[in-house]
Amino acid sequence: MTLDWDRPGVVRATLKVEELAALVAGARLAAAALAAQSTEPAEELARVLAGFDRSANHLRAPARPGVEGAATATSPPPRRPTDRPGASRT
């Protein structure tokens, strides 16, 4: 995982899917614990998680040319044994 300042107040994160999943799972657990103690921080965290969920759904949406806001990137297809670097294709 790498974190870099993009501009004041904005951090750019580059991380693997597993790392992102761990961070989001921790945030969801923290939101549940906060909700039992105080509402304001829990509501803010719930808003952040809702924004994440909207963005994650955007990534899962199929790309639709000409539709603004449609996802343009999809997950790469699963690798086949012949996709390994140096593997021969006969």
PyMOL Python script that loads the backbone (N, CA, C, O; Angstrom):
from pymol import cmd

cmd.read_pdbstr("""\
ATOM      1  N   MET A   1       0.845  -1.156   0.000  1.00  0.00           N
ATOM      2  CA  MET A   1       0.000   0.000   0.000  1.00  0.00           C
ATOM      3  C   MET A   1       0.897   1.227   0.000  1.00  0.00           C
ATOM      4  O   MET A   1       1.907   1.274   0.701  1.00  0.00           O
ATOM      5  N   THR A   2       0.516   2.213  -0.792  1.00  0.00           N
ATOM      6  CA  THR A   2       1.229   3.481  -0.755  1.00  0.00           C
ATOM      7  C   THR A   2       0.214   4.601  -0.579  1.00  0.00           C
ATOM      8  O   THR A   2      -0.897   4.550  -1.108  1.00  0.00           O
ATOM      9  N   LEU A   3       0.621   5.605   0.173  1.00  0.00           N
ATOM     10  CA  LEU A   3      -0.188   6.799   0.388  1.00  0.00           C
ATOM     11  C   LEU A   3       0.642   8.003  -0.010  1.00  0.00           C
ATOM     12  O   LEU A   3       1.806   8.114   0.373  1.00  0.00           O
ATOM     13  N   ASP A   4       0.050   8.902  -0.773  1.00  0.00           N
ATOM     14  CA  ASP A   4       0.734  10.116  -1.205  1.00  0.00           C
ATOM     15  C   ASP A   4      -0.226  11.290  -1.096  1.00  0.00           C
ATOM     16  O   ASP A   4      -1.429  11.148  -1.317  1.00  0.00           O
ATOM     17  N   TRP A   5       0.326  12.465  -0.747  1.00  0.00           N
ATOM     18  CA  TRP A   5      -0.493  13.673  -0.753  1.00  0.00           C
ATOM     19  C   TRP A   5      -0.767  14.051  -2.199  1.00  0.00           C
ATOM     20  O   TRP A   5       0.165  14.249  -2.979  1.00  0.00           O
ATOM     21  N   ASP A   6      -2.036  14.152  -2.557  1.00  0.00           N
ATOM     22  CA  ASP A   6      -2.437  14.586  -3.886  1.00  0.00           C
ATOM     23  C   ASP A   6      -2.475  16.113  -3.919  1.00  0.00           C
ATOM     24  O   ASP A   6      -1.972  16.742  -4.850  1.00  0.00           O
ATOM     25  N   ARG A   7      -3.079  16.692  -2.889  1.00  0.00           N
ATOM     26  CA  ARG A   7      -3.137  18.131  -2.656  1.00  0.00           C
ATOM     27  C   ARG A   7      -3.530  18.300  -1.195  1.00  0.00           C
ATOM     28  O   ARG A   7      -3.878  17.310  -0.552  1.00  0.00           O
ATOM     29  N   PRO A   8      -3.492  19.495  -0.648  1.00  0.00           N
ATOM     30  CA  PRO A   8      -3.822  19.655   0.775  1.00  0.00           C
ATOM     31  C   PRO A   8      -5.195  19.053   1.110  1.00  0.00           C
ATOM     32  O   PRO A   8      -6.208  19.389   0.496  1.00  0.00           O
ATOM     33  N   GLY A   9      -5.195  18.175   2.082  1.00  0.00           N
ATOM     34  CA  GLY A   9      -6.433  17.549   2.527  1.00  0.00           C
ATOM     35  C   GLY A   9      -6.874  16.343   1.718  1.00  0.00           C
ATOM     36  O   GLY A   9      -7.898  15.732   2.026  1.00  0.00           O
ATOM     37  N   VAL A  10      -6.114  15.990   0.684  1.00  0.00           N
ATOM     38  CA  VAL A  10      -6.490  14.852  -0.173  1.00  0.00           C
ATOM     39  C   VAL A  10      -5.306  13.895  -0.265  1.00  0.00           C
ATOM     40  O   VAL A  10      -4.209  14.280  -0.669  1.00  0.00           O
ATOM     41  N   VAL A  11      -5.546  12.647   0.117  1.00  0.00           N
ATOM     42  CA  VAL A  11      -4.514  11.616   0.055  1.00  0.00           C
ATOM     43  C   VAL A  11      -4.890  10.628  -1.037  1.00  0.00           C
ATOM     44  O   VAL A  11      -6.039  10.192  -1.117  1.00  0.00           O
ATOM     45  N   ARG A  12      -3.934  10.277  -1.869  1.00  0.00           N
ATOM     46  CA  ARG A  12      -4.140   9.273  -2.912  1.00  0.00           C
ATOM     47  C   ARG A  12      -3.582   7.953  -2.386  1.00  0.00           C
ATOM     48  O   ARG A  12      -2.428   7.881  -1.964  1.00  0.00           O
ATOM     49  N   ALA A  13      -4.415   6.908  -2.414  1.00  0.00           N
ATOM     50  CA  ALA A  13      -4.004   5.592  -1.935  1.00  0.00           C
ATOM     51  C   ALA A  13      -3.939   4.629  -3.108  1.00  0.00           C
ATOM     52  O   ALA A  13      -4.830   4.605  -3.956  1.00  0.00           O
ATOM     53  N   THR A  14      -2.887   3.843  -3.148  1.00  0.00           N
ATOM     54  CA  THR A  14      -2.753   2.768  -4.120  1.00  0.00           C
ATOM     55  C   THR A  14      -2.602   1.495  -3.315  1.00  0.00           C
ATOM     56  O   THR A  14      -1.633   1.323  -2.576  1.00  0.00           O
ATOM     57  N   LEU A  15      -3.583   0.592  -3.466  1.00  0.00           N
ATOM     58  CA  LEU A  15      -3.558  -0.609  -2.656  1.00  0.00           C
ATOM     59  C   LEU A  15      -4.194  -1.771  -3.380  1.00  0.00           C
ATOM     60  O   LEU A  15      -4.936  -1.601  -4.347  1.00  0.00           O
ATOM     61  N   LYS A  16      -3.888  -2.950  -2.893  1.00  0.00           N
ATOM     62  CA  LYS A  16      -4.451  -4.172  -3.452  1.00  0.00           C
ATOM     63  C   LYS A  16      -5.884  -4.329  -2.959  1.00  0.00           C
ATOM     64  O   LYS A  16      -6.267  -3.743  -1.947  1.00  0.00           O
ATOM     65  N   VAL A  17      -6.663  -5.110  -3.669  1.00  0.00           N
ATOM     66  CA  VAL A  17      -8.064  -5.325  -3.309  1.00  0.00           C
ATOM     67  C   VAL A  17      -8.174  -5.875  -1.893  1.00  0.00           C
ATOM     68  O   VAL A  17      -9.058  -5.468  -1.139  1.00  0.00           O
ATOM     69  N   GLU A  18      -7.285  -6.797  -1.524  1.00  0.00           N
ATOM     70  CA  GLU A  18      -7.346  -7.370  -0.176  1.00  0.00           C
ATOM     71  C   GLU A  18      -7.117  -6.308   0.886  1.00  0.00           C
ATOM     72  O   GLU A  18      -7.758  -6.326   1.936  1.00  0.00           O
ATOM     73  N   GLU A  19      -6.196  -5.376   0.612  1.00  0.00           N
ATOM     74  CA  GLU A  19      -5.909  -4.315   1.566  1.00  0.00           C
ATOM     75  C   GLU A  19      -7.108  -3.384   1.703  1.00  0.00           C
ATOM     76  O   GLU A  19      -7.454  -2.965   2.807  1.00  0.00           O
ATOM     77  N   LEU A  20      -7.731  -3.067   0.595  1.00  0.00           N
ATOM     78  CA  LEU A  20      -8.931  -2.225   0.621  1.00  0.00           C
ATOM     79  C   LEU A  20     -10.046  -2.926   1.389  1.00  0.00           C
ATOM     80  O   LEU A  20     -10.735  -2.299   2.193  1.00  0.00           O
ATOM     81  N   ALA A  21     -10.226  -4.223   1.148  1.00  0.00           N
ATOM     82  CA  ALA A  21     -11.269  -4.977   1.847  1.00  0.00           C
ATOM     83  C   ALA A  21     -11.035  -4.956   3.355  1.00  0.00           C
ATOM     84  O   ALA A  21     -11.984  -4.820   4.127  1.00  0.00           O
ATOM     85  N   ALA A  22      -9.784  -5.089   3.776  1.00  0.00           N
ATOM     86  CA  ALA A  22      -9.477  -5.070   5.210  1.00  0.00           C
ATOM     87  C   ALA A  22      -9.793  -3.705   5.811  1.00  0.00           C
ATOM     88  O   ALA A  22     -10.352  -3.628   6.905  1.00  0.00           O
ATOM     89  N   LEU A  23      -9.443  -2.633   5.114  1.00  0.00           N
ATOM     90  CA  LEU A  23      -9.740  -1.295   5.620  1.00  0.00           C
ATOM     91  C   LEU A  23     -11.243  -1.044   5.729  1.00  0.00           C
ATOM     92  O   LEU A  23     -11.714  -0.490   6.722  1.00  0.00           O
ATOM     93  N   VAL A  24     -11.988  -1.452   4.711  1.00  0.00           N
ATOM     94  CA  VAL A  24     -13.432  -1.234   4.719  1.00  0.00           C
ATOM     95  C   VAL A  24     -14.101  -2.101   5.794  1.00  0.00           C
ATOM     96  O   VAL A  24     -15.020  -1.646   6.475  1.00  0.00           O
ATOM     97  N   ALA A  25     -13.645  -3.332   5.941  1.00  0.00           N
ATOM     98  CA  ALA A  25     -14.208  -4.198   6.987  1.00  0.00           C
ATOM     99  C   ALA A  25     -13.963  -3.584   8.367  1.00  0.00           C
ATOM    100  O   ALA A  25     -14.850  -3.598   9.221  1.00  0.00           O
ATOM    101  N   GLY A  26     -12.777  -3.054   8.580  1.00  0.00           N
ATOM    102  CA  GLY A  26     -12.472  -2.388   9.848  1.00  0.00           C
ATOM    103  C   GLY A  26     -13.344  -1.166  10.068  1.00  0.00           C
ATOM    104  O   GLY A  26     -13.795  -0.913  11.185  1.00  0.00           O
ATOM    105  N   ALA A  27     -13.582  -0.405   9.007  1.00  0.00           N
ATOM    106  CA  ALA A  27     -14.445   0.776   9.117  1.00  0.00           C
ATOM    107  C   ALA A  27     -15.875   0.375   9.443  1.00  0.00           C
ATOM    108  O   ALA A  27     -16.543   1.048  10.228  1.00  0.00           O
ATOM    109  N   ARG A  28     -16.350  -0.714   8.849  1.00  0.00           N
ATOM    110  CA  ARG A  28     -17.719  -1.171   9.138  1.00  0.00           C
ATOM    111  C   ARG A  28     -17.836  -1.647  10.591  1.00  0.00           C
ATOM    112  O   ARG A  28     -18.846  -1.396  11.250  1.00  0.00           O
ATOM    113  N   LEU A  29     -16.824  -2.320  11.076  1.00  0.00           N
ATOM    114  CA  LEU A  29     -16.821  -2.766  12.467  1.00  0.00           C
ATOM    115  C   LEU A  29     -16.785  -1.562  13.408  1.00  0.00           C
ATOM    116  O   LEU A  29     -17.497  -1.530  14.412  1.00  0.00           O
ATOM    117  N   ALA A  30     -15.955  -0.577  13.078  1.00  0.00           N
ATOM    118  CA  ALA A  30     -15.874   0.635  13.891  1.00  0.00           C
ATOM    119  C   ALA A  30     -17.201   1.391  13.876  1.00  0.00           C
ATOM    120  O   ALA A  30     -17.611   1.935  14.902  1.00  0.00           O
ATOM    121  N   ALA A  31     -17.872   1.431  12.734  1.00  0.00           N
ATOM    122  CA  ALA A  31     -19.163   2.124  12.637  1.00  0.00           C
ATOM    123  C   ALA A  31     -20.183   1.476  13.552  1.00  0.00           C
ATOM    124  O   ALA A  31     -20.960   2.172  14.205  1.00  0.00           O
ATOM    125  N   ALA A  32     -20.191   0.169  13.609  1.00  0.00           N
ATOM    126  CA  ALA A  32     -21.130  -0.540  14.488  1.00  0.00           C
ATOM    127  C   ALA A  32     -20.812  -0.246  15.951  1.00  0.00           C
ATOM    128  O   ALA A  32     -21.725  -0.037  16.750  1.00  0.00           O
ATOM    129  N   ALA A  33     -19.538  -0.227  16.310  1.00  0.00           N
ATOM    130  CA  ALA A  33     -19.148   0.058  17.692  1.00  0.00           C
ATOM    131  C   ALA A  33     -19.468   1.503  18.057  1.00  0.00           C
ATOM    132  O   ALA A  33     -19.949   1.769  19.159  1.00  0.00           O
ATOM    133  N   LEU A  34     -19.205   2.449  17.136  1.00  0.00           N
ATOM    134  CA  LEU A  34     -19.502   3.852  17.397  1.00  0.00           C
ATOM    135  C   LEU A  34     -20.996   4.096  17.556  1.00  0.00           C
ATOM    136  O   LEU A  34     -21.415   4.896  18.392  1.00  0.00           O
ATOM    137  N   ALA A  35     -21.786   3.415  16.764  1.00  0.00           N
ATOM    138  CA  ALA A  35     -23.236   3.605  16.819  1.00  0.00           C
ATOM    139  C   ALA A  35     -23.785   3.274  18.197  1.00  0.00           C
ATOM    140  O   ALA A  35     -24.784   3.855  18.622  1.00  0.00           O
ATOM    141  N   ALA A  36     -23.149   2.356  18.891  1.00  0.00           N
ATOM    142  CA  ALA A  36     -23.593   1.982  20.230  1.00  0.00           C
ATOM    143  C   ALA A  36     -23.198   3.029  21.273  1.00  0.00           C
ATOM    144  O   ALA A  36     -23.752   3.045  22.373  1.00  0.00           O
ATOM    145  N   GLN A  37     -22.238   3.910  20.935  1.00  0.00           N
ATOM    146  CA  GLN A  37     -21.730   4.880  21.903  1.00  0.00           C
ATOM    147  C   GLN A  37     -22.193   6.312  21.640  1.00  0.00           C
ATOM    148  O   GLN A  37     -22.690   6.979  22.547  1.00  0.00           O
ATOM    149  N   SER A  38     -22.035   6.781  20.415  1.00  0.00           N
ATOM    150  CA  SER A  38     -22.410   8.161  20.087  1.00  0.00           C
ATOM    151  C   SER A  38     -22.866   8.224  18.645  1.00  0.00           C
ATOM    152  O   SER A  38     -22.369   7.488  17.793  1.00  0.00           O
ATOM    153  N   THR A  39     -23.802   9.096  18.378  1.00  0.00           N
ATOM    154  CA  THR A  39     -24.402   9.109  17.046  1.00  0.00           C
ATOM    155  C   THR A  39     -23.633   9.943  16.026  1.00  0.00           C
ATOM    156  O   THR A  39     -23.534   9.534  14.870  1.00  0.00           O
ATOM    157  N   GLU A  40     -23.086  11.096  16.409  1.00  0.00           N
ATOM    158  CA  GLU A  40     -22.465  11.976  15.411  1.00  0.00           C
ATOM    159  C   GLU A  40     -21.286  11.329  14.685  1.00  0.00           C
ATOM    160  O   GLU A  40     -21.280  11.316  13.454  1.00  0.00           O
ATOM    161  N   PRO A  41     -20.280  10.787  15.397  1.00  0.00           N
ATOM    162  CA  PRO A  41     -19.185  10.133  14.674  1.00  0.00           C
ATOM    163  C   PRO A  41     -19.675   8.921  13.864  1.00  0.00           C
ATOM    164  O   PRO A  41     -19.176   8.662  12.769  1.00  0.00           O
ATOM    165  N   ALA A  42     -20.638   8.194  14.398  1.00  0.00           N
ATOM    166  CA  ALA A  42     -21.164   7.024  13.691  1.00  0.00           C
ATOM    167  C   ALA A  42     -21.863   7.444  12.404  1.00  0.00           C
ATOM    168  O   ALA A  42     -21.739   6.772  11.380  1.00  0.00           O
ATOM    169  N   GLU A  43     -22.597   8.553  12.453  1.00  0.00           N
ATOM    170  CA  GLU A  43     -23.285   9.038  11.252  1.00  0.00           C
ATOM    171  C   GLU A  43     -22.286   9.478  10.188  1.00  0.00           C
ATOM    172  O   GLU A  43     -22.486   9.218   9.002  1.00  0.00           O
ATOM    173  N   GLU A  44     -21.207  10.147  10.611  1.00  0.00           N
ATOM    174  CA  GLU A  44     -20.181  10.574   9.655  1.00  0.00           C
ATOM    175  C   GLU A  44     -19.524   9.370   9.002  1.00  0.00           C
ATOM    176  O   GLU A  44     -19.327   9.355   7.787  1.00  0.00           O
ATOM    177  N   LEU A  45     -19.185   8.369   9.789  1.00  0.00           N
ATOM    178  CA  LEU A  45     -18.575   7.154   9.240  1.00  0.00           C
ATOM    179  C   LEU A  45     -19.552   6.426   8.331  1.00  0.00           C
ATOM    180  O   LEU A  45     -19.149   5.869   7.310  1.00  0.00           O
ATOM    181  N   ALA A  46     -20.830   6.423   8.689  1.00  0.00           N
ATOM    182  CA  ALA A  46     -21.847   5.798   7.833  1.00  0.00           C
ATOM    183  C   ALA A  46     -21.936   6.527   6.489  1.00  0.00           C
ATOM    184  O   ALA A  46     -22.111   5.891   5.450  1.00  0.00           O
ATOM    185  N   ARG A  47     -21.817   7.858   6.505  1.00  0.00           N
ATOM    186  CA  ARG A  47     -21.832   8.623   5.240  1.00  0.00           C
ATOM    187  C   ARG A  47     -20.620   8.267   4.378  1.00  0.00           C
ATOM    188  O   ARG A  47     -20.737   8.106   3.163  1.00  0.00           O
ATOM    189  N   VAL A  48     -19.462   8.146   5.017  1.00  0.00           N
ATOM    190  CA  VAL A  48     -18.243   7.786   4.270  1.00  0.00           C
ATOM    191  C   VAL A  48     -18.396   6.398   3.653  1.00  0.00           C
ATOM    192  O   VAL A  48     -18.059   6.192   2.487  1.00  0.00           O
ATOM    193  N   LEU A  49     -18.904   5.450   4.436  1.00  0.00           N
ATOM    194  CA  LEU A  49     -19.090   4.086   3.918  1.00  0.00           C
ATOM    195  C   LEU A  49     -20.133   4.039   2.814  1.00  0.00           C
ATOM    196  O   LEU A  49     -19.989   3.270   1.863  1.00  0.00           O
ATOM    197  N   ALA A  50     -21.187   4.852   2.923  1.00  0.00           N
ATOM    198  CA  ALA A  50     -22.198   4.909   1.856  1.00  0.00           C
ATOM    199  C   ALA A  50     -21.570   5.441   0.567  1.00  0.00           C
ATOM    200  O   ALA A  50     -21.870   4.944  -0.519  1.00  0.00           O
ATOM    201  N   GLY A  51     -20.713   6.435   0.680  1.00  0.00           N
ATOM    202  CA  GLY A  51     -20.009   6.953  -0.501  1.00  0.00           C
ATOM    203  C   GLY A  51     -19.102   5.905  -1.107  1.00  0.00           C
ATOM    204  O   GLY A  51     -19.008   5.787  -2.329  1.00  0.00           O
ATOM    205  N   PHE A  52     -18.429   5.137  -0.248  1.00  0.00           N
ATOM    206  CA  PHE A  52     -17.587   4.050  -0.744  1.00  0.00           C
ATOM    207  C   PHE A  52     -18.436   3.023  -1.482  1.00  0.00           C
ATOM    208  O   PHE A  52     -18.059   2.566  -2.561  1.00  0.00           O
ATOM    209  N   ASP A  53     -19.582   2.657  -0.906  1.00  0.00           N
ATOM    210  CA  ASP A  53     -20.453   1.665  -1.540  1.00  0.00           C
ATOM    211  C   ASP A  53     -20.928   2.145  -2.916  1.00  0.00           C
ATOM    212  O   ASP A  53     -20.980   1.361  -3.864  1.00  0.00           O
ATOM    213  N   ARG A  54     -21.274   3.431  -3.026  1.00  0.00           N
ATOM    214  CA  ARG A  54     -21.688   3.970  -4.331  1.00  0.00           C
ATOM    215  C   ARG A  54     -20.545   3.863  -5.342  1.00  0.00           C
ATOM    216  O   ARG A  54     -20.756   3.469  -6.489  1.00  0.00           O
ATOM    217  N   SER A  55     -19.338   4.216  -4.907  1.00  0.00           N
ATOM    218  CA  SER A  55     -18.186   4.141  -5.810  1.00  0.00           C
ATOM    219  C   SER A  55     -17.861   2.708  -6.186  1.00  0.00           C
ATOM    220  O   SER A  55     -17.521   2.431  -7.336  1.00  0.00           O
ATOM    221  N   ALA A  56     -17.959   1.796  -5.236  1.00  0.00           N
ATOM    222  CA  ALA A  56     -17.683   0.384  -5.519  1.00  0.00           C
ATOM    223  C   ALA A  56     -18.707  -0.167  -6.503  1.00  0.00           C
ATOM    224  O   ALA A  56     -18.353  -0.935  -7.397  1.00  0.00           O
ATOM    225  N   ASN A  57     -19.975   0.216  -6.348  1.00  0.00           N
ATOM    226  CA  ASN A  57     -21.000  -0.225  -7.300  1.00  0.00           C
ATOM    227  C   ASN A  57     -20.711   0.320  -8.690  1.00  0.00           C
ATOM    228  O   ASN A  57     -20.969  -0.354  -9.687  1.00  0.00           O
ATOM    229  N   HIS A  58     -20.182   1.523  -8.763  1.00  0.00           N
ATOM    230  CA  HIS A  58     -19.814   2.125 -10.051  1.00  0.00           C
ATOM    231  C   HIS A  58     -18.738   1.279 -10.731  1.00  0.00           C
ATOM    232  O   HIS A  58     -18.769   1.102 -11.949  1.00  0.00           O
ATOM    233  N   LEU A  59     -17.797   0.760  -9.964  1.00  0.00           N
ATOM    234  CA  LEU A  59     -16.750  -0.088 -10.551  1.00  0.00           C
ATOM    235  C   LEU A  59     -17.304  -1.405 -11.072  1.00  0.00           C
ATOM    236  O   LEU A  59     -16.794  -1.954 -12.048  1.00  0.00           O
ATOM    237  N   ARG A  60     -18.350  -1.913 -10.422  1.00  0.00           N
ATOM    238  CA  ARG A  60     -18.930  -3.193 -10.836  1.00  0.00           C
ATOM    239  C   ARG A  60     -19.853  -3.057 -12.032  1.00  0.00           C
ATOM    240  O   ARG A  60     -20.156  -4.050 -12.694  1.00  0.00           O
ATOM    241  N   ALA A  61     -20.309  -1.836 -12.322  1.00  0.00           N
ATOM    242  CA  ALA A  61     -21.246  -1.632 -13.428  1.00  0.00           C
ATOM    243  C   ALA A  61     -20.535  -1.874 -14.755  1.00  0.00           C
ATOM    244  O   ALA A  61     -19.369  -1.510 -14.905  1.00  0.00           O
ATOM    245  N   PRO A  62     -21.221  -2.484 -15.714  1.00  0.00           N
ATOM    246  CA  PRO A  62     -20.590  -2.686 -17.021  1.00  0.00           C
ATOM    247  C   PRO A  62     -20.378  -1.344 -17.711  1.00  0.00           C
ATOM    248  O   PRO A  62     -21.186  -0.425 -17.581  1.00  0.00           O
ATOM    249  N   ALA A  63     -19.291  -1.256 -18.434  1.00  0.00           N
ATOM    250  CA  ALA A  63     -18.999  -0.034 -19.182  1.00  0.00           C
ATOM    251  C   ALA A  63     -20.028   0.144 -20.282  1.00  0.00           C
ATOM    252  O   ALA A  63     -20.346  -0.797 -21.010  1.00  0.00           O
ATOM    253  N   ARG A  64     -20.545   1.358 -20.397  1.00  0.00           N
ATOM    254  CA  ARG A  64     -21.515   1.657 -21.448  1.00  0.00           C
ATOM    255  C   ARG A  64     -21.026   2.868 -22.218  1.00  0.00           C
ATOM    256  O   ARG A  64     -21.104   3.989 -21.714  1.00  0.00           O
ATOM    257  N   PRO A  65     -20.525   2.667 -23.422  1.00  0.00           N
ATOM    258  CA  PRO A  65     -20.012   3.783 -24.207  1.00  0.00           C
ATOM    259  C   PRO A  65     -21.074   4.866 -24.380  1.00  0.00           C
ATOM    260  O   PRO A  65     -22.240   4.581 -24.652  1.00  0.00           O
ATOM    261  N   GLY A  66     -20.641   6.107 -24.217  1.00  0.00           N
ATOM    262  CA  GLY A  66     -21.547   7.230 -24.430  1.00  0.00           C
ATOM    263  C   GLY A  66     -22.403   7.568 -23.227  1.00  0.00           C
ATOM    264  O   GLY A  66     -23.170   8.530 -23.279  1.00  0.00           O
ATOM    265  N   VAL A  67     -22.301   6.810 -22.141  1.00  0.00           N
ATOM    266  CA  VAL A  67     -23.090   7.095 -20.946  1.00  0.00           C
ATOM    267  C   VAL A  67     -22.159   7.682 -19.912  1.00  0.00           C
ATOM    268  O   VAL A  67     -21.269   7.000 -19.404  1.00  0.00           O
ATOM    269  N   GLU A  68     -22.369   8.963 -19.597  1.00  0.00           N
ATOM    270  CA  GLU A  68     -21.511   9.621 -18.629  1.00  0.00           C
ATOM    271  C   GLU A  68     -21.687   8.984 -17.263  1.00  0.00           C
ATOM    272  O   GLU A  68     -22.806   8.688 -16.845  1.00  0.00           O
ATOM    273  N   GLY A  69     -20.580   8.777 -16.573  1.00  0.00           N
ATOM    274  CA  GLY A  69     -20.638   8.178 -15.250  1.00  0.00           C
ATOM    275  C   GLY A  69     -20.575   6.664 -15.270  1.00  0.00           C
ATOM    276  O   GLY A  69     -20.459   6.039 -14.216  1.00  0.00           O
ATOM    277  N   ALA A  70     -20.648   6.062 -16.449  1.00  0.00           N
ATOM    278  CA  ALA A  70     -20.560   4.605 -16.526  1.00  0.00           C
ATOM    279  C   ALA A  70     -19.119   4.188 -16.288  1.00  0.00           C
ATOM    280  O   ALA A  70     -18.185   4.906 -16.645  1.00  0.00           O
ATOM    281  N   ALA A  71     -18.954   3.054 -15.699  1.00  0.00           N
ATOM    282  CA  ALA A  71     -17.607   2.555 -15.417  1.00  0.00           C
ATOM    283  C   ALA A  71     -16.852   2.337 -16.717  1.00  0.00           C
ATOM    284  O   ALA A  71     -17.415   1.894 -17.718  1.00  0.00           O
ATOM    285  N   THR A  72     -15.563   2.658 -16.678  1.00  0.00           N
ATOM    286  CA  THR A  72     -14.735   2.432 -17.861  1.00  0.00           C
ATOM    287  C   THR A  72     -13.705   1.344 -17.613  1.00  0.00           C
ATOM    288  O   THR A  72     -13.061   0.876 -18.551  1.00  0.00           O
ATOM    289  N   ALA A  73     -13.545   0.941 -16.371  1.00  0.00           N
ATOM    290  CA  ALA A  73     -12.567  -0.100 -16.059  1.00  0.00           C
ATOM    291  C   ALA A  73     -13.288  -1.296 -15.467  1.00  0.00           C
ATOM    292  O   ALA A  73     -14.245  -1.154 -14.705  1.00  0.00           O
ATOM    293  N   THR A  74     -12.820  -2.458 -15.826  1.00  0.00           N
ATOM    294  CA  THR A  74     -13.377  -3.677 -15.261  1.00  0.00           C
ATOM    295  C   THR A  74     -12.243  -4.499 -14.687  1.00  0.00           C
ATOM    296  O   THR A  74     -11.074  -4.242 -14.976  1.00  0.00           O
ATOM    297  N   SER A  75     -12.574  -5.458 -13.898  1.00  0.00           N
ATOM    298  CA  SER A  75     -11.552  -6.344 -13.356  1.00  0.00           C
ATOM    299  C   SER A  75     -10.939  -7.137 -14.494  1.00  0.00           C
ATOM    300  O   SER A  75     -11.631  -7.493 -15.448  1.00  0.00           O
ATOM    301  N   PRO A  76      -9.653  -7.414 -14.402  1.00  0.00           N
ATOM    302  CA  PRO A  76      -9.032  -8.203 -15.461  1.00  0.00           C
ATOM    303  C   PRO A  76      -9.579  -9.624 -15.439  1.00  0.00           C
ATOM    304  O   PRO A  76      -9.998 -10.112 -14.389  1.00  0.00           O
ATOM    305  N   PRO A  77      -9.579 -10.284 -16.582  1.00  0.00           N
ATOM    306  CA  PRO A  77     -10.065 -11.666 -16.611  1.00  0.00           C
ATOM    307  C   PRO A  77      -9.117 -12.562 -15.838  1.00  0.00           C
ATOM    308  O   PRO A  77      -7.945 -12.225 -15.670  1.00  0.00           O
ATOM    309  N   PRO A  78      -9.606 -13.695 -15.368  1.00  0.00           N
ATOM    310  CA  PRO A  78      -8.720 -14.629 -14.655  1.00  0.00           C
ATOM    311  C   PRO A  78      -7.571 -15.059 -15.556  1.00  0.00           C
ATOM    312  O   PRO A  78      -7.740 -15.225 -16.764  1.00  0.00           O
ATOM    313  N   ARG A  79      -6.414 -15.233 -14.956  1.00  0.00           N
ATOM    314  CA  ARG A  79      -5.243 -15.655 -15.730  1.00  0.00           C
ATOM    315  C   ARG A  79      -5.309 -17.142 -16.000  1.00  0.00           C
ATOM    316  O   ARG A  79      -5.680 -17.931 -15.131  1.00  0.00           O
ATOM    317  N   ARG A  80      -4.945 -17.512 -17.212  1.00  0.00           N
ATOM    318  CA  ARG A  80      -4.835 -18.923 -17.583  1.00  0.00           C
ATOM    319  C   ARG A  80      -3.372 -19.315 -17.466  1.00  0.00           C
ATOM    320  O   ARG A  80      -2.500 -18.448 -17.494  1.00  0.00           O
ATOM    321  N   PRO A  81      -3.089 -20.597 -17.337  1.00  0.00           N
ATOM    322  CA  PRO A  81      -1.687 -21.032 -17.243  1.00  0.00           C
ATOM    323  C   PRO A  81      -0.843 -20.523 -18.400  1.00  0.00           C
ATOM    324  O   PRO A  81       0.348 -20.265 -18.224  1.00  0.00           O
ATOM    325  N   THR A  82      -1.431 -20.373 -19.575  1.00  0.00           N
ATOM    326  CA  THR A  82      -0.667 -19.911 -20.741  1.00  0.00           C
ATOM    327  C   THR A  82      -0.413 -18.407 -20.693  1.00  0.00           C
ATOM    328  O   THR A  82       0.332 -17.890 -21.526  1.00  0.00           O
ATOM    329  N   ASP A  83      -1.018 -17.683 -19.727  1.00  0.00           N
ATOM    330  CA  ASP A  83      -0.812 -16.247 -19.617  1.00  0.00           C
ATOM    331  C   ASP A  83       0.425 -15.906 -18.803  1.00  0.00           C
ATOM    332  O   ASP A  83       0.791 -14.735 -18.707  1.00  0.00           O
ATOM    333  N   ARG A  84       1.083 -16.910 -18.212  1.00  0.00           N
ATOM    334  CA  ARG A  84       2.250 -16.635 -17.401  1.00  0.00           C
ATOM    335  C   ARG A  84       3.376 -16.110 -18.278  1.00  0.00           C
ATOM    336  O   ARG A  84       3.549 -16.556 -19.412  1.00  0.00           O
ATOM    337  N   PRO A  85       4.137 -15.163 -17.749  1.00  0.00           N
ATOM    338  CA  PRO A  85       5.308 -14.696 -18.526  1.00  0.00           C
ATOM    339  C   PRO A  85       6.227 -15.870 -18.811  1.00  0.00           C
ATOM    340  O   PRO A  85       6.530 -16.663 -17.920  1.00  0.00           O
ATOM    341  N   GLY A  86       6.659 -15.976 -20.027  1.00  0.00           N
ATOM    342  CA  GLY A  86       7.583 -17.028 -20.418  1.00  0.00           C
ATOM    343  C   GLY A  86       6.904 -18.328 -20.811  1.00  0.00           C
ATOM    344  O   GLY A  86       7.571 -19.252 -21.277  1.00  0.00           O
ATOM    345  N   ALA A  87       5.575 -18.421 -20.631  1.00  0.00           N
ATOM    346  CA  ALA A  87       4.870 -19.652 -21.022  1.00  0.00           C
ATOM    347  C   ALA A  87       4.766 -19.713 -22.532  1.00  0.00           C
ATOM    348  O   ALA A  87       4.528 -18.698 -23.186  1.00  0.00           O
ATOM    349  N   SER A  88       4.939 -20.872 -23.072  1.00  0.00           N
ATOM    350  CA  SER A  88       4.872 -21.011 -24.524  1.00  0.00           C
ATOM    351  C   SER A  88       3.418 -21.134 -24.968  1.00  0.00           C
ATOM    352  O   SER A  88       2.583 -21.709 -24.270  1.00  0.00           O
ATOM    353  N   ARG A  89       3.144 -20.592 -26.120  1.00  0.00           N
ATOM    354  CA  ARG A  89       1.797 -20.682 -26.713  1.00  0.00           C
ATOM    355  C   ARG A  89       1.936 -21.490 -27.988  1.00  0.00           C
ATOM    356  O   ARG A  89       2.390 -20.979 -29.012  1.00  0.00           O
ATOM    357  N   THR A  90       1.550 -22.740 -27.923  1.00  0.00           N
ATOM    358  CA  THR A  90       1.704 -23.599 -29.092  1.00  0.00           C
ATOM    359  C   THR A  90       0.388 -23.878 -29.737  1.00  0.00           C
ATOM    360  O   THR A  90       0.331 -24.589 -30.741  1.00  0.00           O
TER     361      THR A  90
END
""", "prot")
cmd.dss("prot")
cmd.show_as("cartoon", "prot")
cmd.util.cbc("prot")
cmd.orient("prot")
